[in-house]
Amino acid sequence: MNKQNSPVEGKVIYVLILVTLVQTIYPISISNTLVALIGYQVLYMSLMVAGILVVRERPYYTWALVFTGLVWLAAGIIYALNPLAQWANIISYIIIAIFQGLVVRVLLHYIFTTRRVSRDVLYAACAVYLLLGAIFVPIYGLIETFTWFPKQTNHAFVDGLNSYEGAPIPWQTFIYYSYATLTTLGYGDILPTTFWARSVASIEAIVGVLYITIIMARLVELYAAHEGETERVSA
């Protein structure tokens, strides 16, 4: 991909800012008030718009993100109006995972095809790391939801600080748990209890460590190559 023609250039900073906001101000949605939930949905929709701008060079990805964004918005509004509509919550989980996966793929392609380190490359590297943690949130949510239903007695995770009786563990808890796992922080207050939950948690921890290792190697390679090219031109 030609860096000068890449839609990632100059746009990825918005993805980074919005994904940071989405993953840090989620406590406003815990009250489950209509205004808070819809406000958070609007913020997430802004992230989707930024994602569409980043992938607009690829028509297939653009239309895929537009479609997933509309479906997610409809499902999110339904769930905000009726928190008992778990089918809408499941659709939201699936759509969010697809959206984040597509954006991650485009950003990784940009990072590994560009020829020198720039602010946009660094922004993209940071955005991918945050999006990796975000991808696992809906995955944990799906595992918890399918473990809870239809018996409505079992949980896929145990929260040592909070008790969730009569409902599955909320997605807000999984944002915290996902980043604690991605960074291998491991406070231990939330634990996976099923084999699928433990398997996915292990995969996320491995992904978090490998990503840091690989992306650092790539950035060093780009810097060294750029310095070598500069020296050859100056000679």
C-alpha angles and dihedrals in degrees: 000000000000107000094214091055096041115119087211088072110098093358104070092075088068091052090051094049094046097045088050091052094045092051096045108039095047091114088080088071096054092086088065090217114154094240094050095047095047091044090054090047090054090052090050090048088055088056089052091051090051088050091052090052090052095052098037092113088068109062093195092055092043094055091042091055093045090052094045090046093055093045091047092049092051093046091045093052091048091050091046090054094042115024089184091067095097092169088067090050091052091051089050091053093051095045094048092051091050093048095049092045092054093049091048091052093052093046093048090050089053093049094049097044101043117099103218142024115266137160090264091054090052091046090050092049091052093044092052091052092052092044091052089059090045093052091061093053095075090040090057089044092055092048091050094046095050091045092051096047136101099008093039092208107090131069128201089214136036121219109203093198101044135042119217110194121168095013141056119262108278122249091243089070091054093056089061093041094048096055092042087055097042091054091041087236091143106187089171096221091116119043133184111236105182127068093244092050091049092047094053092044090054091050092051093051090051092047091051093053095042093048093055091048096047097042092049090052090050094049092048090049092051092048093048092047092049092048091049091050091049091052092050091051092048094048 
